[in-house]
Structures are given as C-alpha cells and as structure tokens.
Amino acid sequence: MELKKTLNAPLKGIAALILLTFTSLYTFAQDVPEKVEVDINTNGGSVWYGQPWVWAIGIAVFIVVLVLITRSNKSSAQ
C-alpha cells in the first residue's frame, strides 16, 4: 500500500508532463504561416522622409541648433 502511494505522485507528474507536451505540440502544429505580399511603392514614388539627403539635412540642422543652444547657455552662465 505504501509503495503505491510512493509511486503515485511521480507518476501523476510524469503523466501531466506528457499531456502538456503533447498539447503544446498539437497547438504549434496548428500554426500555418500565411503568405502576405506587400507592395511598398504603390504609386511608383517614395515618400520624402525615405530620401537619405533629407535625413542628412535634418541631422545637420539638429546639430547646429544643439550647438547654438549649448553655446548660449555657457555664455550666459559666465
């Protein structure tokens, strides 16, 4: 009787592990990747923020503004 109680708990754990493993395998088997084709250039052109020169000018303006702000703070502090 005591042997039955001793073996019962691990067997329940193993059975639960096997059941959960097969359940997860079954749910992953249901995933079917769909093929989605996306055409980015629908009108034949690109947007303005997709051009590299726009980013270069924007970064240059940002750096100039940042330098002007930091210089004005240093001169007013002295």
Secondary structure, 3 states (H helix, E strand, C coil): CHHHHHHHHHHHHHHHHHHHHHHHHHHHHCCCCCCCCCCCCCCCCCCHHHCHHHHHHHHHHHHHHHHHHHHHHHHHHC
